[in-house]
Every structure is written in C-alpha cells, then in structure tokens.
Amino acid sequence: QVQLVESGGGLVQPGGSLRLSCEASGLSVSNFAMGWFRQAAGNEREFVAVISRLGSVDYADSVEGRFAISRDNGKKTLYLDMNSLKPEDTAVYYCNAANSWGQGTQVTVSA
C-alpha cells in the first residue's frame, strides 16, 4: 500500500521561505516520477512541479525561478524548496506518486 506523508507547511510572511517534505512508503520511489500540486480555497487542484525518475524537472509558470523540487531516493523523500513566497502561494500542498496522494500540508503566506 502506497503512503505519502507531507510535512513542513506553516505560516510565513511574504518573501519568506519554506521547505516541504513528502515521505513515501510502499513503493520503490526510484521507479516513479513524483510531483507537487496545490489547492487554494475555492479553486481546483493545480500542478506545481514534477521530477522524473532520472531527475529532470518541470515547474508551473507561476513558481518557476522561486521553487525547487528535488528527491532523495535513499530516504524515499520528495522535497519542495519554496522561496520568495507570495500570498497567492497560499494553499494546501499535496505530494503525488504512483497515482497516489498524500493528505496535504497547509502553506499560508500572510503578513
């Protein structure tokens, strides 16, 4: 059974930084692309970033240059480093792999 557990969310001021983590179990993470999505209140879930099995990355235009996705296959962990955060980045952030979702972690950007 695949399980994904996100952590690292919280309240941060505009311009601040956060690092999200997603610990995976029940799968060989090296065999899968892994990604981050987010859902703001009243909006649909949207793509944020993805990292392939071989490490190539892709980002939504809205976060390009501010966010960085990475993975540690040995630790079975996916990361999202978020810098220069804006109020519009406020959302629940979800980890995705092997067609499975984590429970999400709340990120709130506010003064």
N, C-alpha and C positions, 0 to 999 in steps of 0.2 A: 504494500500500500504506500503510495507516494504521499509524503507530507512535506509541506513547505511552511516555514515559520519566519515571518518578518519581524524585525526589531529596529530600533534606532530613531523612530519618529519622535516628534515633540513640538514644542512651541519655540520659534526662533524669530528674531527681528529681521526685517528686510535687509538684504545684503549679507546675511549670515550664512552659515554652512551647517550641513548635517550629513552623516553617513548612515545609510540604511544597509541592513544585512538581511539575507534570506538563507536560512539553514535548511538543507534538503536531506531527506531520508527516504529510503525505499526505492531509490533509483541510482543508476550509475551516471552521475551528472556529466561526466566527460562525453557521454553519448548524445547529449541533448543541447540544443540552443536554449538559452534562458533569457527571460526578459522582465522588464518592469512596466507596469501600467498604473494609471491613477484614475480616480473618480472623484470629482468635486461634487458637492451637494447640488442635486438637481440636474446633473449632467450625466452623460453616458461615460462608461469607462473608455479611456483613451491610451494609446501607445505612448510610451516614454522612451524606452531604449531596449536594445537587444544585443546579445553577444552570442556568436555562433560557437559550435564545438571547437573550432580552430582559433577562436579569439577575434574574429572580425566583428566590428561593432557598427551600429546604426542608431541614430537619435531622431526624435521628433524635432522639427524646426524650432519649436518653442523652447527647447532646452539645450540645443546644440551650442557648444562652447562653454556651457555652465555646469553641465552634469557629466559624470564619467562612470561608465559601467565596467565592472571587472569581475573576475571569478577566480576562486581558488578551488580547483578540483579536489585536491588532497583534503581540504577541510569541508568539501561539499557545500560551499558557501558562495553566494552571489552578493555583490556589493553595488551600491549606487552612491557615489560621492556627489553631493549637491552643493554648489557654490553660488554666490550672488543671488540668493533666493529672493523671490518676489511674492507679493501677496497672491498673485494668480497661480502660484505653485501649490497653494493650499489644497489638500485633497487627501483621500486615503490611498496609499500606495500599496500595490499588490505585486507579488512575485508570481511568475508563471514559468512552468517547465512541464514537458510531457503531458500537455493538456490538463494540468492541474494548477490550482490556485491556492495561495496562502490566504490567511484570514485578514490580512491588511494591517498597515500601521499608519496612524494619523500624522500628517505633517501640517502644521499651522504656521503661516508666516504673517506676523502681525506686530505692529509697534505697540 
